[in-house]
Amino acid sequence: MDKIFSPLQGGLIVSCQALEGEPLFGSEIMAKLALAARRGGAVGIRANTPVDIAAIKHAVPELPLFGLWKVVVPGFEEVYITPRLREAVAVAEAGAEIIALDATLRPHPEGSTAELIQAVKRETGRLVLADIDSEASALAAIDAGADALSTTLSGYTPSSPQLLGPDLELVARLAARNLLVPLFAEGRIHSPDDARRALEAGAFAVIVGGAITRPAQITQRFVAALRQSA
C-alpha cells in the first residue's frame, strides 16, 4: 500500500472520464487525455470502465490507476460507482491498482457497503478507495477495511451539503481525526486555488476531473460568467 500511495502525497490525480454521448467518449481519447495529464505533472489517473482503464494503463503504465465502473443497477440507481463485485473484478482485470466504489451508507445491490468493500478486497487483492459523502460513511468505510477515502460523493447525496465548490469542511474534519488511511479531496474542485486549499485543509492528495478533462463543463463556466456581466 505504501509503495502505491506514498508517491501520490501532495500531488494531483486527474480523472479522465467521458460517458457515452459526450463528445470525448472513447478509450483512445481517454488514453490521450491521460498522456496529457502525465505531461502536465499528474501523479495518478482515475478512470471509468474496463476498456478505458486498459487503454490508459497501456498509455501511462507508470502512473497508479484508480479504476471504477459506473453501472446503473435497477432498484439502486443512485449507487452506480462500481456497485457490485462483478464490476470491481472487471476493473481489477483491466489493470487498476486501486478500485474506487460507492461507500455511502445507502443500500447497495449486494448487501451493505462493508460487505462490498470486504468482498472486493478478498476477491481482487486490490486496494479499495472508498468514495464517501460524510464523516459517518468515511468512518464506516475505514472500519470495513477501505485502504483510502475520497470525498467524491459529498454534495451528491441528501446527507451531504449541496455546495458549488469542494467540501473542504469535510476534508478538514476527517483530517483532524488523524486517519490511518490516505484522504483524497475530490468533487467540484474547479481551480488550482481550490486544489491548494484542499491540501491546506489536510488532504493527502487531490483528484480533479471536470475542471481539466471535460471541455463542455469548462466552457459552461466561462459562458455563465460572461452572462453575469452582460
N, C-alpha and C positions, 0 to 999 in steps of 0.2 A: 504493500500500500504506500509506504513512504517513497519508494522508487518512482511511483507514478505521480503522486500528488506533490511531493516536495518541489519539483521544478516548476510547478504552476503557481507557487505562492507569490502574490503581488502582481500577477500577470493577467492577461486578457485571453479569455476563451471566446472564440467567435462562433455563433450559431449560424450554420449555413443550412437554411431550410426554405423550401418553396412547396406549397401544396398544389395538387392538380388543379389546373385552371388559372394559376398565376403565371405571369409572363416568363419567369425564370425557372419554371418547373423542368426538371430533368437532371439525371445524375451527372451528366457531363458538365453541365453548367455549375452544379454544386461543387464538383471537384475543382473547377477553375476558381470559384469563389474561395475555396479552402486554400488554394495555392496563393491567391492574392492576400489572404489573411496571414498566411505564413510569411510572405514577403514583407508585410507590414509589421510583423513582430508578435503575432499571436502565438501563445504557448500551447494552445489546445483548440479542438474543434468540437462543436456539438452538432449532431446531425440526425435526421429523421428518415426512417425506412431502411431496410436491409440493403436495397440496391444503391441508395445514396451513400450509405456507410461504407460499402465495399469500394465504391468508386473513389471516395475521399481517402480511404485508407491506402489505396494504391497510389494516389497522387501525393499524399503527405504522410508517408508511413512513420516518420519520426515523431509526429505530434500525437499525444494522447487523444483518444476519441471518445466523447460522451455520446453514446448511442441511445436512441429511443425509436418507438414506432407508434405513431398516432393512429389508433383504430377505434372506431365507434362501435360499441357493443350494444345491441338493442336492450333497453331497460337500464343501461348505465351510461347514457350519452355524455354526461358531464365528465366522466372519468375515462379519458382517452389517451393519456400518455403511458404507453406500454401497460395496458390494463390487465393483461393475463400472462401466465408463464410462457405460453407458446410464442408470444411476441418477443419476450425477453430472450428466449433461446435463439430465435432467428437473428436478433440484434447481436448477440454474442458470436454466433457463427459467421456473421458478416465482418467481424473484426473489431468490434468496440471493446475497449478495455474497461470502460465504466458504463453501466446500464442505468439510465435515468427512468424513473417511473413516478406516477402519481402517488404521493404518500400522504394525501389528505385523509381525514378521518371519515370521508364519505364511503358508502357501501361500494365494494369492488365486485367485479363479476365472479371472482373465485375465492370469496371469503374476505377476511379482514386485510387491512394494509400490512399488518405484521406478518400474516401468513404468506402474503405475496413476496415481501422482502426476503423472508427466510427461504421460501421455495426458489426464488431466483438465485440467491447466493449458493444454495445447495446444488441446484441443477446445472448452473453455468460456471461456477467458480470465479465469476467476475465480481468486481466492486460494484456496489449499488449507490447511486446518487438519488437521494430522496427529494423529490420536488414537493415542497411544503407550502402551506398558506398561513400558518400561525405558529405561535410558540408551542401550543399543545401538540400539534401534529409533528413538529420538529422533535420534541422530546420523546414522543411515542415511536417515531422512526428510529431514533438512536437506540431506544430500548429493544427494538425489534432486530437490531444488528446492522442498520444502514451505515455505510462507510463514509458518507459525506452528505451535507444538506445543501439545498439551493432554494432561495426564496421565490422561485419561479411562479408559483401559483397565488401569491399574495396579491389581492386585487381582482382575482378571477373566481372567487367563491364568496358565498354570503357571509362566511365567518371571518372575512378579512376586509380591511379598509379599502374603499374604492378610490384610488389615488390616480392622478395624472402622471406622476413620476414614480420612482422606485420607493419601496417601503423601507427606508433607511432606519426607521424606528425599530422595526422588527429585526433588522440586522444588528443594531446596537444592543437590543435586549438579549438576543441569543449570544452575541459575542461576550457580553458581560457575564455569562454563565461559565465561561472558560471551558467550552465544549471540548471533548476529546477527539472530535472529528472535524475536518475542514468545513467551513461555512462559505458557500459561494453566494454572492449577490447577483440576482437576476430578475428581470422584469421591468420593462419601461425605463431602462437606462438609456436616455436619449442623447447624452453628450459626454465628452471627456470629463467635464466637471462632475457630472453625476457619478461616473466611474471612480473618479478620485475620492469623492465624498463617501462612496460605498466602502472603499478601503479604509478611510479615516474612521468610519463607523465600526470597523472591526472585521470586515470581510476578509477571508483568506485570499480570494481572487474574485474576478468579476467576469460574468458571462453576458455578452451583448449580441443581440441578433438584429432586430429590425432597423436599428439606427445605422447599421453597417451593410447589411445584406438584403434589405427589402426596399428597392428604389421607389416603389409606389408609396410606401409609408413615409419615406423621407420627403418625397415630392408633396404629399398631402400636408405635411407640417409647414413647408415653405409657403404653399398656397394659402393655408389658413392664416398664417402670419401676415401675408400681404393683404388679405381681405380685411383683417382687423384694422389696418392702417388706411384702407381706401376711404 
